Each structure stands twice: as C-alpha cells, then as structure tokens.
Amino acid sequence: MDVWLSLPFLPAEGLVALTLAAERAGVTGVALSEHPAVPAEFSSPYPYGGGRPASLPTDTLLPDPIVAIAGLAARTSSIRFMTAVLLAPLRHPVMLAKESATAAAMAGGRFELGVGVGWLREEYEALGNEWFSSRGAVLDEMLGLIPKLWTGAPVAHEGRFFTFDAVAVNPTPPGPIPIFVGGTSEVAARRCAAVADGWVGANHTVEDVAAMMGRLETARSALNAPSRPFTTRTGLRGAVTPESVRALRDVGVDSLLLAPWQVGERRPSIHSLDIGAIAEALPNLVDMITNT
C-alpha cells in the first residue's frame, strides 16, 4: 500500500514544507482539497463527519489547489499531486480542462485529477451557481468532455448544461491525466466504473470503505470494466495503526490518504497544525504503513 498525504488548512509555507518533507519520506503524492469560498453561515450537513457538523471557520486556510500544485511542482522532482477533491461543477469544463492540463504540464505529468460534487449548498449559491441540485448530472457531462479537450483538437459540444462551438485547449498534458471520482453513493460508484481511473475517499471507517468497495465491484462488473486498471485511494477516520492498515488492505485499498493531524501528536484543533512535528514524525509512519 502506498501513502499519500492530504494537505488541508495550511498556509503557503506549510504546504511547501510538508510537501518537501513528504518527498524525502517516500510519500507517493500529496493531495489538495478546495472550498473556493467559506460561507459565514451554513446549514448544509457534512456527509463525512460521522454525524458531526463540519468545522469550517471563515478564516480556514484553503489555497486554490490547481495554483498551489503548479507552485509545488516547481519545488519538487518526484512526488505526485492530486486534487482530492476539486469541486468540478463549480467550473466550466473548458476552464477546468485548461487548468488541469496546465498543472499537469507544470508538474511534468505528476498530476492526477480528483473530482467531486461537494456538499455545501451555500458555497454554490455564493458563486451564483444554480446547479447544486443537479451537480451530479453536471459532473457526468463534464467528465465526458474534459478528456476530449485534453487532446488539443477542436471540440464542439451541445449538451444539457454546456453548449459551445468548436474550441481547442492548449497546452495539452504531457500524458494521460488519471481521473479519480469521490463520493460513496451507488451513483458515485457507477460514475467511477463508467469513466474514472480510480476512486478517492475521505475520512471513512473501514466498514464504510468495505461497503464502497462492494459497490464499486458491482458497478464495474455490470459494465464489464474489471479488466481496466483502477486504483482505490482513501482516507481513514481515527488513528492509523498496523491493524487499520491491514484492514484497509484486506478490503482492497491501494493507497492510504493520510490527514496531517494523523501524523505525530494530536493537536487541539485540525486548524492548528505543528508543521515541524508532522515533518519529523512522517518518515516513521510511512515506513510502518508500507511495511505492514
């Protein structure tokens, strides 16, 4: 099982420091999530909190993932990058194709696009986006379009949500960009099976992951897709131990997505992280995971 490190709630200098530390420690890649805007007040339920509301103060540090990845790629040589996840329905597919292809070019191909639909209705509303209720269908249309736009050839499209005359998007990525899809519903599993190169999960229990692996197997079998390469990458709720790592491996997980607060001593808040302590503790945790 390889190791990825999620990097939410960090200032720019923290992103750089932990990415460099992760590369030295043998971490395969780092993942950046996004919220373009944090509403001062919201009532949308957080789907991955085990019944707890989301902790998302208005001063939460959430740098733009595409911009941050392009900058981090210039400071590194081998570590990979992914968005986990980028809220694709908040963007036009042409813009997302341009941003992701540019990030892949800047990273020398060390880039993977993880997309989801999000859960924060108020965020959509703040951006004047009316697609929250239809965001899954919007994502489906986008996922059919973006690989075509990555070819650099002119693409015209007439669909339910997007219509445009032939346009070309360049630069093209230096190679195929793997697409990961988030979510744990049966719809998300079918979306993964139909168009994705992998599934990316959040902070789930082992039981949650096992259930999703079953949904993915059913969906992929229905589309005769099991022969196509497919990667499962997920975070884990709670402490990362040899027992939990073995449990994830036993249900078929390929990559563990660490949260920074799972590395080193626990901090009072996930919004107050000790960058130095995380960097110091990371090599031993990576060694434990990869050798368990």
C-alpha positions as CSV (number, residue, x, y, z in Angstrom):
1,M,0.0,0.0,0.0
2,D,1.4,3.4,-1.0
3,V,1.0,6.5,1.0
4,W,-0.4,9.9,0.0
5,L,-0.6,12.9,2.3
6,S,-3.6,15.3,2.3
7,L,-2.7,18.9,2.9
8,P,-5.7,20.9,4.0
9,F,-5.9,24.0,6.2
10,L,-2.3,25.1,5.7
11,P,-0.6,28.4,4.8
12,A,1.6,28.5,1.7
13,E,4.8,28.0,3.7
14,G,3.3,24.9,5.4
15,L,2.3,23.4,2.0
16,V,5.9,23.8,0.8
17,A,7.5,22.4,4.0
18,L,5.2,19.4,4.2
19,T,5.4,18.6,0.5
20,L,9.2,18.6,0.7
21,A,9.1,16.5,3.8
22,A,6.7,14.1,2.2
23,E,9.0,13.7,-0.8
24,R,12.0,13.0,1.5
25,A,9.9,10.5,3.5
26,G,9.0,8.4,0.4
27,V,5.4,9.6,0.2
28,T,3.9,8.8,-3.3
29,G,1.9,12.0,-3.5
30,V,0.2,14.9,-1.8
31,A,-3.5,15.9,-2.2
32,L,-5.1,19.3,-2.0
33,S,-8.8,19.9,-1.5
34,E,-10.8,23.0,-2.1
35,H,-13.6,25.3,-1.0
36,P,-13.4,28.5,-3.2
37,A,-15.4,30.4,-0.6
38,V,-16.4,29.6,3.1
39,P,-19.9,30.9,3.9
40,A,-20.1,32.8,7.2
41,E,-23.2,30.8,8.0
42,F,-24.4,27.5,6.5
43,S,-26.8,24.6,7.4
44,S,-25.7,22.0,4.8
45,P,-24.9,18.7,6.6
46,Y,-21.4,17.4,6.3
47,P,-21.6,13.9,4.9
48,Y,-18.2,12.5,6.2
49,G,-18.2,13.7,9.8
50,G,-19.9,10.7,11.5
51,G,-22.9,12.8,12.4
52,R,-20.9,15.8,13.5
53,P,-21.2,19.2,11.8
54,A,-18.4,20.5,9.6
55,S,-15.7,22.6,11.3
56,L,-15.2,25.3,8.7
57,P,-14.4,28.7,10.3
58,T,-14.4,31.6,7.9
59,D,-10.6,32.1,8.4
60,T,-9.9,28.5,7.3
61,L,-6.8,28.3,5.1
62,L,-7.7,26.7,1.8
63,P,-5.4,27.7,-1.1
64,D,-6.6,27.1,-4.6
65,P,-5.4,23.5,-5.3
66,I,-4.5,24.0,-9.0
67,V,-2.5,27.1,-8.3
68,A,-0.8,25.5,-5.3
69,I,0.0,22.3,-7.2
70,A,1.7,24.3,-10.0
71,G,3.8,26.1,-7.5
72,L,4.7,22.9,-5.5
73,A,5.6,21.1,-8.7
74,A,8.4,23.6,-9.4
75,R,9.9,22.9,-5.9
76,T,9.9,19.1,-6.3
77,S,11.2,16.4,-8.6
78,S,9.4,13.1,-7.9
79,I,6.4,13.4,-5.7
80,R,2.9,13.3,-7.4
81,F,0.0,15.6,-6.9
82,M,-3.8,15.3,-7.0
83,T,-6.9,17.3,-6.2
84,A,-8.9,15.5,-3.6
85,V,-11.3,16.7,-4.4
86,L,-11.9,19.6,-6.8
87,L,-15.5,20.7,-7.0
88,A,-15.8,20.3,-10.7
89,P,-19.4,21.6,-11.2
90,L,-18.4,25.0,-9.9
91,R,-16.3,25.4,-13.1
92,H,-16.9,25.4,-16.9
93,P,-15.4,22.3,-18.4
94,V,-13.2,24.3,-20.8
95,M,-11.7,26.2,-17.9
96,L,-11.2,23.0,-15.9
97,A,-9.5,21.3,-18.9
98,K,-7.2,24.3,-19.3
99,E,-6.3,24.5,-15.6
100,S,-5.7,20.8,-15.2
101,A,-3.7,20.4,-18.4
102,T,-1.5,23.4,-17.4
103,A,-1.0,21.9,-13.9
104,A,0.0,18.5,-15.5
105,A,2.4,20.3,-17.8
106,M,4.0,22.3,-15.0
107,A,4.3,19.1,-12.9
108,G,5.9,17.1,-15.8
109,G,2.9,14.7,-15.7
110,R,2.9,14.2,-11.9
111,F,-0.7,15.2,-11.7
112,E,-4.0,13.4,-11.1
113,L,-7.4,15.0,-11.1
114,G,-9.7,14.1,-8.3
115,V,-13.2,15.5,-8.7
116,G,-16.4,15.5,-6.7
117,V,-19.7,17.4,-6.4
118,G,-19.3,18.9,-2.9
119,W,-21.9,19.1,-0.1
120,L,-22.0,22.9,0.7
121,R,-25.1,24.3,-1.0
122,E,-24.3,27.8,0.3
123,E,-21.0,27.7,-1.5
124,Y,-22.7,27.2,-4.8
125,E,-25.1,30.0,-4.1
126,A,-22.4,32.4,-3.1
127,L,-20.8,31.8,-6.5
128,G,-24.1,32.3,-8.4
129,N,-24.1,28.7,-9.4
130,E,-27.6,27.2,-9.8
131,W,-26.5,23.6,-10.3
132,F,-26.3,22.3,-6.7
133,S,-29.4,20.1,-7.1
134,S,-28.2,18.8,-10.5
135,R,-24.5,18.8,-9.7
136,G,-24.1,15.0,-10.3
137,A,-25.5,15.3,-13.8
138,V,-23.3,18.3,-14.4
139,L,-20.2,16.3,-13.4
140,D,-21.2,13.5,-15.7
141,E,-21.4,15.8,-18.6
142,M,-18.1,17.4,-17.7
143,L,-16.3,14.0,-17.4
144,G,-17.4,13.1,-20.9
145,L,-16.0,16.4,-22.2
146,I,-12.7,17.0,-20.5
147,P,-10.6,14.1,-21.9
148,K,-11.6,15.3,-25.4
149,L,-10.5,18.8,-24.6
150,W,-7.2,17.5,-23.3
151,T,-6.3,16.3,-26.8
152,G,-5.7,19.8,-28.0
153,A,-8.0,19.2,-31.0
154,P,-11.1,21.5,-31.6
155,V,-14.1,20.2,-29.7
156,A,-17.7,21.4,-30.1
157,H,-20.4,20.4,-27.7
158,E,-24.2,20.7,-27.3
159,G,-25.4,19.2,-24.0
160,R,-27.9,19.7,-21.2
161,F,-25.7,22.1,-19.3
162,F,-23.0,23.2,-21.7
163,T,-23.1,24.3,-25.3
164,F,-20.2,25.8,-27.3
165,D,-18.8,25.9,-30.8
166,A,-15.5,24.2,-31.6
167,V,-12.6,25.3,-29.4
168,A,-9.1,24.0,-28.8
169,V,-7.4,23.9,-25.4
170,N,-3.7,24.0,-25.2
171,P,-1.2,23.2,-23.8
172,T,-2.1,19.5,-23.8
173,P,-1.0,17.4,-20.8
174,P,2.3,15.5,-21.3
175,G,0.4,12.2,-20.9
176,P,-2.9,10.9,-19.8
177,I,-4.2,12.5,-16.6
178,P,-5.7,9.9,-14.3
179,I,-9.2,10.9,-13.1
180,F,-10.4,10.0,-9.7
181,V,-14.0,10.4,-8.5
182,G,-15.1,11.0,-5.0
183,G,-18.3,10.0,-3.2
184,T,-19.7,6.9,-1.6
185,S,-23.1,6.5,-3.1
186,E,-24.2,3.9,-5.7
187,V,-24.3,6.8,-8.2
188,A,-20.7,7.7,-7.4
189,A,-19.7,4.0,-7.8
190,R,-21.4,3.9,-11.2
191,R,-19.7,7.1,-12.2
192,C,-16.3,5.6,-11.2
193,A,-17.0,2.5,-13.1
194,A,-18.0,4.3,-16.3
195,V,-15.3,7.0,-16.6
196,A,-12.8,7.0,-13.8
197,D,-9.3,5.6,-13.3
198,G,-9.9,5.4,-9.6
199,W,-12.0,6.2,-6.5
200,V,-10.9,8.7,-3.8
201,G,-12.4,8.6,-0.4
202,A,-12.4,11.0,2.5
203,N,-12.2,10.2,6.3
204,H,-14.1,6.9,6.3
205,T,-14.3,4.0,8.7
206,V,-13.0,0.6,7.5
207,E,-16.6,-0.5,7.4
208,D,-17.6,2.4,5.2
209,V,-14.7,1.7,2.8
210,A,-15.6,-2.0,2.6
211,A,-19.2,-1.1,1.7
212,M,-18.0,1.2,-1.0
213,M,-15.6,-1.4,-2.4
214,G,-18.6,-3.7,-2.8
215,R,-20.5,-1.0,-4.6
216,L,-17.5,-0.4,-6.9
217,E,-17.1,-4.1,-7.7
218,T,-20.8,-4.4,-8.5
219,A,-20.8,-1.3,-10.7
220,R,-17.6,-2.3,-12.6
221,S,-18.8,-5.8,-13.1
222,A,-22.1,-4.5,-14.6
223,L,-20.0,-2.5,-17.2
224,N,-17.5,-5.3,-17.8
225,A,-14.8,-3.0,-16.5
226,P,-12.8,-5.1,-14.1
227,S,-10.1,-5.6,-16.6
228,R,-9.4,-1.9,-16.8
229,P,-6.8,-0.6,-14.4
230,F,-8.4,1.0,-11.4
231,T,-7.0,2.5,-8.2
232,T,-8.7,2.9,-4.8
233,R,-7.3,5.7,-2.6
234,T,-8.9,6.7,0.7
235,G,-8.5,8.4,4.0
236,L,-9.3,6.7,7.3
237,R,-11.2,8.0,10.2
238,G,-9.4,7.8,13.5
239,A,-5.8,6.6,14.3
240,V,-3.6,4.9,11.7
241,T,-2.4,1.7,13.2
242,P,-1.0,-1.6,11.8
243,E,-4.4,-3.1,12.4
244,S,-6.3,-0.4,10.5
245,V,-3.8,-0.5,7.6
246,R,-4.1,-4.3,7.3
247,A,-7.9,-3.9,7.4
248,L,-7.9,-1.5,4.5
249,R,-5.5,-3.7,2.5
250,D,-7.8,-6.7,3.1
251,V,-10.8,-4.9,1.6
252,G,-8.7,-4.0,-1.5
253,V,-7.5,-0.4,-0.9
254,D,-4.4,0.5,-2.9
255,S,-3.4,3.8,-1.3
256,L,-3.9,5.4,2.1
257,L,-4.5,9.1,2.1
258,L,-3.1,10.4,5.4
259,A,-4.5,13.5,7.1
260,P,-1.8,15.7,8.6
261,W,-3.4,15.5,12.1
262,Q,-2.9,11.7,11.9
263,V,0.9,12.2,11.9
264,G,2.6,12.9,15.2
265,E,0.9,14.1,18.4
266,R,-2.7,15.1,18.1
267,R,-3.3,18.8,18.2
268,P,-6.2,20.6,19.9
269,S,-7.6,21.6,16.5
270,I,-7.2,20.4,12.9
271,H,-6.8,24.1,12.1
272,S,-3.7,24.4,14.3
273,L,-1.0,22.1,13.0
274,D,2.6,21.8,14.1
275,I,4.4,21.6,10.7
276,G,7.7,20.7,12.2
277,A,6.3,17.9,14.3
278,I,4.4,16.4,11.4
279,A,7.5,16.5,9.1
280,E,9.6,14.8,11.9
281,A,7.1,12.0,12.5
282,L,6.2,11.3,8.9
283,P,9.1,9.0,7.9
284,N,8.3,6.5,10.7
285,L,4.6,6.5,9.9
286,V,5.3,6.0,6.2
287,D,7.7,3.1,7.0
288,M,5.0,1.5,9.2
289,I,2.3,1.7,6.5
290,T,4.4,0.5,3.6
291,N,5.8,-2.4,5.6
292,T,2.7,-3.6,7.4
